[in-house]
Amino acid sequence: TMPHGTTLAGLGNATKIVLKKEVEKGAAVAMDSFCTVKDLTLIGEGENGLPAAAEICPEGHGRCEYADAIPKTLGTRHGILFGGTADTHDWANQPHHGVIENCRVLGFSGGGITCVDTGYSINASMTVSDCHILCCGAGIYIPHYSEYHKFTNVLCSDNLFGCVNNGGNNVFVNCGFNSNTTGFVIDNRDGKAVNNSHGSAIACTFNHSDGNHGVGVALYGVSWGFVFAGGNLGYSKIVAENATGVQFDNMNFLHTVEISAKGSRPLFFCGDVFFKKPALTLSEGASVRFSDCFTVEGEPIG
């Protein structure tokens, strides 16, 4: 448990912090505001009698052969848990964000990196870079009401969810959400994430979800819009229900992308290239609007 302004630094894979399987809920590392965690590996000992995920799901393996290592539901054991307490009075003598960098996080039933209840405060924000998260309930987990976080060069693979982003103003740059059961989710169906979305995912990949048959991007009850730009989505579906102001701009869509939309709000696709025309399923007044979108043969999509 880290107090304000402290640093936990290791020596890369030479430093391992293990959350023993007897701990049913909590985190390997709990961060407060203005903390730094870097250069180490965090391991949640496998559940259901499995050995530690580090032994059964090596980094770079692709789709994990050990399906039981991927949680079937989101749990309560987290790798790094950030619940920053900064407010508007904390800015003068402190850096303006917490930092997580160069960490490998694997085998937690909850989030590999979880941000909770930091509210609207820009000062209680997190900057995460150059991390690999795998075999967790969610690679990045923001349940609700936690904003202004920035994730750069974070690879989330072989998780139940690559990312659950139910907070506003969160930005993802050059991140990979690949080979997860579901890639990237914004979800306010329970009404607890009313300040969701209004962020962006730039130059990110959403590929090979659930063995090429799953959902790469899922959007439920998005209230304030979200921008996906300059990235790739392949061998994965897009599902949207009552999603407001969501844009897919200058994206590359591999294979045949299935797009399912429900509700009266349109999805917007602008300047995108599709290897094949998308397969659309629309219900309850939903629509999809294409602008300057083409197949690789130059055939307009509209």
DATA-V102495 format. One record per pair of residues at least 12 apart in sequence whose ideal C-beta (glycine too) atoms are under 6 Angstrom apart, sorted by the first residue. I is the first residue (numbers start at 1). J is the second residue. If there is no record, write none. Layout:
i=[I/I]
j=[J/J]
This chain:
i=[1/2/2/2/3/4/4/4/5/6/7/8/9/9/10/10/12/13/15/16/16/17/18/19/20/21/25/27/27/28/28/29/30/31/31/32/33/33/33/33/34/34/35/36/37/38/38/39/40/41/42/42/43/44/44/44/46/53/53/53/53/56/57/57/63/64/69/70/70/71/71/71/74/75/75/75/76/77/77/77/78/78/78/78/79/79/79/80/81/82/82/83/83/84/84/86/86/86/87/90/91/96/97/97/98/99/100/101/101/102/103/104/105/106/106/107/108/109/110/111/111/112/112/112/113/114/115/115/115/116/117/118/119/120/122/125/125/126/127/128/128/129/129/130/131/132/133/134/134/135/136/137/138/138/139/139/139/139/140/141/142/142/142/143/144/144/144/146/147/147/147/148/149/150/151/151/152/153/154/155/156/157/157/158/159/160/161/161/162/162/162/162/163/163/164/165/166/166/166/168/168/169/170/171/171/172/172/173/174/175/176/177/178/178/178/179/181/181/182/182/182/183/183/183/184/184/185/186/186/187/188/189/189/196/197/197/197/198/198/200/201/202/202/203/203/204/205/205/206/206/207/207/208/209/212/215/215/216/216/217/218/219/219/219/220/221/222/222/222/223/225/226/227/228/229/229/230/231/232/233/234/234/235/237/238/239/240/240/241/241/242/243/244/246/247/248/249/249/250/251/252/253/254/255/256/256/257/258/259/259/260/261/261/262/262/262/263/263/264/266/266/267/268/269/269/270/271/272/274/275/290]
j=[30/31/32/35/32/32/33/34/34/35/36/37/38/39/39/40/39/41/40/41/43/42/43/44/45/45/76/78/81/42/79/80/81/82/98/85/84/85/86/124/94/95/98/99/100/101/102/102/103/104/79/105/107/77/107/108/107/69/106/107/135/69/69/135/179/158/135/135/160/109/137/160/137/109/110/137/110/108/109/110/108/110/111/114/105/108/112/113/114/115/126/116/117/118/124/121/123/124/121/123/123/123/125/127/126/127/128/129/130/130/131/132/133/134/135/135/136/137/137/138/141/133/136/139/140/141/142/146/149/146/145/146/145/147/148/148/149/149/150/151/154/152/153/153/154/155/156/157/158/158/159/160/161/164/156/159/162/163/163/164/165/166/167/166/166/192/193/167/167/168/169/169/170/171/172/175/173/174/175/176/177/178/179/179/180/181/182/185/177/180/183/184/177/184/185/186/187/193/196/195/198/199/199/199/200/201/204/202/203/204/205/206/205/207/208/208/210/214/214/215/218/206/209/216/206/217/218/219/222/220/221/220/221/223/222/224/226/224/225/227/228/229/230/230/231/231/231/232/233/236/234/235/235/236/235/237/239/233/236/238/239/240/243/246/241/242/243/244/246/244/245/246/247/248/249/250/250/251/252/253/254/255/255/258/259/260/261/267/262/263/263/265/265/267/268/269/270/271/271/272/273/274/275/275/276/279/278/279/278/280/281/282/286/283/284/286/284/286/285/287/289/288/289/290/293/291/292/293/295/296/302]
